[in-house]
Amino acid sequence: MAESRTRRHPLDFRKEEVGLIMERWRAAESCSLVGVGSVGKSNLMQHLANAEVQTAYMKETHAANFKAIIIDPSMLGPLPTEGADAEQVRCWAGYELMMHRLFLAFYRSNILDDNDTRRFAKTYEALQNGSNPLYAYMGLRYFELGLEFFMQNGIHIVFMFDEFEVMLKNLPVKFFLTLRGLRDANKKQLSYLTFTRAPLPDVVAQAGVNPLDIEQFIELFNDNTYYIGPYNEDDARRMVNDLIKRNNKRYSDSATTFLLWATGRFAGLLRAGFRVLDSLKSLDSSSVMTRSMELAREMAQKQPIRTECRTIWLSLTKHEQHVLKVAAGVIPFNRSEINQQAIELLAKKSLLRSGDTGEKPAIEPPVFHYFVLEDPEAVIQKT
């Protein structure tokens, strides 16, 4: 249902990243995706959930028994923070959301026979039955029973956790440990994917969670962490051509080439940059060749670009922000291990390019460079 209402991308969209992820999924392993704001997270997750894409990358016999289900924490209802049963109710809310998405993913399929379909529906209703005084304590058991209908039929399920930081903030550590337990009981058929703006150990630290308490869950992703960067050239040009068509515009090759370069092919920046192309003074081939940095500075002043740069900036850690200010020449550099780690992460996120030996790293893309150069905190206060 939901899949048919989303805009489809070509099968080879994000082919490098999708190929790596699908390879891990074929092995029933979990993946951690890391990418800054504006990287095009929603488009990638919807693409991964597309059955046609799964068939294209997996063997057809495997794809036929496979389902990737997006779990959006914004669909969690209000959760209690106090009371004797608060933690259990919050765990129940996580199971209820996953069971609901499981129900929506399969309720019109013919994977289960009529008898199992009825039994699954009753299990789903039982999990939601608030009249049962033990409903919160039984959430895990009913969710486990619901999963078992599909496990018995050889279905491989991947739960994809969108905005995992929000889930970690709102749900107890115990909830994630039970997910690890469910995976261990179904190793060849159940796996997870998380999408975060920082590596999972950093996300755990930022949430104030003791890493030892949640270690069993986080270690599922240790060997399969992938950094999601900007679009490749083909995907970026397809996106721009689609924007041109939908908005009935006409731009020269030099204008679109400049747009891709100035925005670094980041999805959000591409979209914002397209909106302001008409306001730039000149984008003929001569101007693009001789005034590219000046035009990028001009573009960086536009409100849509500032808004996207702000999204990227706020998705970074304080140490990453510090390193970017150093690279922009705003503040002096203090050599330390944590700053070096920040440099390496920014490079993986395609926001910092290492120069030749002894040279200062350069900020990418150009419009983001000018955003950092202008003092991001001051810009954010104005936006």
N, C-alpha and C positions, 0 to 999 in steps of 0.2 A: 504493500500500500504506500508507505512513505517513500519508498525508493522510486516509484513511478512519478512522484510529484517533484523530484529533484532534477536539476539540469544535468544531463549526461555529458561526460567528457569523452574524447576519443579513447579507444582502448589503450593506446600507447602514452596517455597522459601520465606524467611523473614516472616514466618507465624504469628509470634507474632505481628509485626508491621502492616502487611497487614490486619490482622483481626481487629485491632483497627481502622484503617483508613476506611475500608469498612463498619464497623458498623456506623461510623459517616456519611459516604456517603449515606447509606440507609436512614438516617434521614435528608438528604439534608443539612448537616452542612459543614462548611469549616474547613480545618485543616492546621496547621502550623507544618512543619517538620524541625528539627534542627539537623545538623550533621556536623562534621569537614570534611576538605578535606581528601580524601583517604577512605571515609566510604562506597563508592559504590553507590553514589546517582543516577547515570544514570541507573544502572541496576535496582534499585528499581522503578524508575519512569516508565521505559519501562514495568516492570512487572505489575505495577498498571494499565497501559494503555491497557493491554492484555485482550481482551474480555473473553477468557477462564477462566482467573483468576477471573474476575468479576462474572462470572456465578458460579464458585466454592464457592465463599464467600457470594454471594447474593442469594436471592430467584430467581429462573429462570425467573419468570415473571417480576421482577424488572430489572434484568440484560439485558433483551431483549430491554428495553426502556432506556438504559443508555449508556453514552459515556464519557470517560475521555480523554481530549485533552491536549497534552504537548505544552506549549508556551515557546519557546527558544529565549531569548532576543538577542542572537548572530545573529538572522535572521532579526533584525531591520536594516534598511538602515541608511545611514548618516543622522543625524538630525541637523536642524539649531539651533543655540544658540542665534542669534540676529535677529532683525526685528520685525515689528509690529505683524506679524502672527506666530512668532516662536513657541509660546506655543501651539497654536491651531494646527499647523502642526505636532508637536511632539505628541499631543493627537491622531491626525488622524493616525499617524504611528502605535500607539498601537492598535487602532481599526482595522486597515488594517491587521496587523499581526494576530490578533485573528480571524478576518473574513476569512482570507486565510486558517488558520488551521481548521476552522470550515468547510470550503468548501472541503478541502482535506479529512476530516474525514467522510463526508457524500455524496460526489458527486457520488459515485458508489453504494450507498445503495438504497434500495427500500422503505425507510421510508416515503418519500414524493411522492405524485402522480405526474404524468407527468406535470400537470399544475403548481403545486407548485414548482417543480424542475426548471422549466423554469423561474418562477418569482424569485426564490431564486438566480439563476444565474444572472439575470438582476440586482438584488439588489447588488450583489457582484461586478458586472462590474461598476455600478453607483458609488459605494464607491471609486473605483479606477480611476474614470474619471477625470483626471487632467485638461481637457478642461473646466470643470465647475468652474467658478471663486469662487464659494462658497464650493468647494469640501471639504476643510479642516474643514469648519464649519458644514458640513453635515455628517461628519464621524460617529459621535455617532448615528445619526438618522438612517443611513443606516445599521449600525451594529445592532441596536435595531430591525429594520425590519427583518434582516437576522435571528436573534435569534428567532423571533416570529414564523417563520414557524415551528420550532421544538418545541417550547413551546406549540403551538396549538395542536401538535400531541402527547403531553404527554411525551416528551423526557426529561430525566434528564441529564444535562451536567455539568461536572466538568472541569474547566480550571486549569491545573497544571502549575504553574509558576516556571520554572527552573531558577536558578541563580537570585532570586528575587532582590538581592542587585543591580544587573545591571539594572533591570527595574526601580527600585526606583531612581537610579542615572540619568537615561536618559529620564524618562517620568515625566510630571508635576503631582503634587499632585491632581490636578483637574481630571486627568485621573482615578485615583484610587477611587475618590469619585463617579465618574459616574458608576464605576463597582459596588460600593455599591448600588447605585440607581437601577441598573439593577437587582441586586440580590433581593432587597426589592420588586421589582415588580413581581419577579418570585421565591418566597421563597422556594417553594416545588420542584423546578426544576433546580435551578441554584446555584452552589457553587464553591468555589475556594480552591486550595491547593498551599501553598508556600513552597519552600525548601531553607533554608538559613543556614549560618554557625554560626549564633548567634540568640537569641530570637528576634522577630520582634521589640519590643521596643528599643533594642540595635541597631538593623540595622537602624531604623529610626533616632536615635541619631547620629550614625556614618555618616549618609548621610547629616546631618545638616538640617533635616526637623523638623519643629515645631510639636511636637507630637499632639498638639491640632488641628492642621490643617488636619491631616490625621487620627485622632482618629476614625472617623466613619467607615473607612475601616478596620483598625487594630483590632477593637473590634470584628469583625467577627470571629477571631481566638482565642480569649482570653480563651475559655473553652476547646480548642482542640489542645494543643501544645504537640508534641511527639518528644522525642529525639531519633535519629537513631544512634545506636551504631554499634559495630562490628558484624560480622556474628555469628550465633549460631554454635554449634559444627557440626551439620549435614550439614549446608550450607557451612561452611568452608572446611570440608573434601570433599564435593562434588566438590568444586572449585579446590582444590588441585588435586584430582583424575582426573578432566578434564584437568588440565594443564599437568599432567603426561602423559595422553593419547595423547594429541595433540602434545606434544614434544617428544614422544617416549622415555620416561625416566623410570627408575626403582629406587625407594627409599624404604628403610626399614620403618617399622612402627615407629621406634624410630626417624628417620629423619623427617617424616611428623608431628609427635607429637611435636617435637621440633619447627618446622616451625610455627605451630599453636600457640604455647605458646609464642615464641619470638616476633611474630608480633601482638599478641593480637587478631588475627582473623579479623583485619581490611583489607578490600578488597584490597586496593592499596598496603599495606605493604605485604600482602600475595603474591601478584603477583610479587612484587619486590624481596621478600625473596626467592621465588622459583627460580628466575633467578640467584641467587648467591649461591644456595645450593652446587653446585659442587665445588665452590672455598673455602669452609670451610674445615679445616684440617681433622676433624674426626667427624662422626655423628653416630657411633655405639652406642648401648644401654648403654654401660659402660660410654662413654664420655658424652653422653647426661645427664646421671644421676649425674655425678661428676663434669662436667665442663660446665653446662648449662649457667651460667652467663658469663663465659669467651667466650663461643661460641656466645652468644648474643652480647657481646661487639665487637667481631670480625665481626659479621654480620652488626652491626651498622656502621662500617667503609666503607662498600661497597657503591659505588656511587648510584645504584638504590634505596637502602634503604634511603640514605641521601636525595635523591630527594623527596621521599614520605614523609619523616619526615619534610622536609622543607615546603611541601604543608600543612601539618597539622599545623605546627608552624605559618605560615603566615595567616591561617584561624582563629587564636585566637586573642582576644583583648589584649591590652597592660597589662591590669590587670591580665588576665589569664596567659600571658607569665611571668609576675612578680612572680605569685604564683608558677608556675612550677620551676622557678629558685630557689625559696625558698625551695621547696620540694627536689630539687637536691642538696641543700646545697651550691649553688653558691653565694647567697646573703642572708643577714639576713632578718627575717620576721618582717613586721610592721603591727600590728593588726589594722584593720579598717573594717568598714561595707562593703566597696566595695571589699576588698580582701576576705572577708568571702563569699560574693556573687560569686566571681570568683571561689572559692573552690567548692561551690555547683554546679556551672555550669560545671566545669571540671569533677566532679564526674558523672553528668548526661551524659556527653559526653564520659564516660569510659576512661578518661585520668588520673584520679586520684582516688586512692583507700584509703579510710580512714582506719587508723590502729586502734589499741586498744586505749583506753582513755589515753591521754597524749602523744601518739606517733605521729611522723610526718607522714603526708600522703605520700603514695608511688606513684610514677609516673608509669603509664601503657601506652602501653606495654613495655617490657624490652628494645627493640631496640630504642624506643622513649626516654626512661630514659637515655640511654647513649648519645643520640643526645643532649638532654638538658644539660647533665653533661659536654659536650664538649664545651659549649658556642655557642648557635645556631647562633648568629649574625656572629661569626667568620667562622662557618661552611658554612653558606649561602654565604658569600663572596667568598668562595673557590669553590662553586658549580656553 
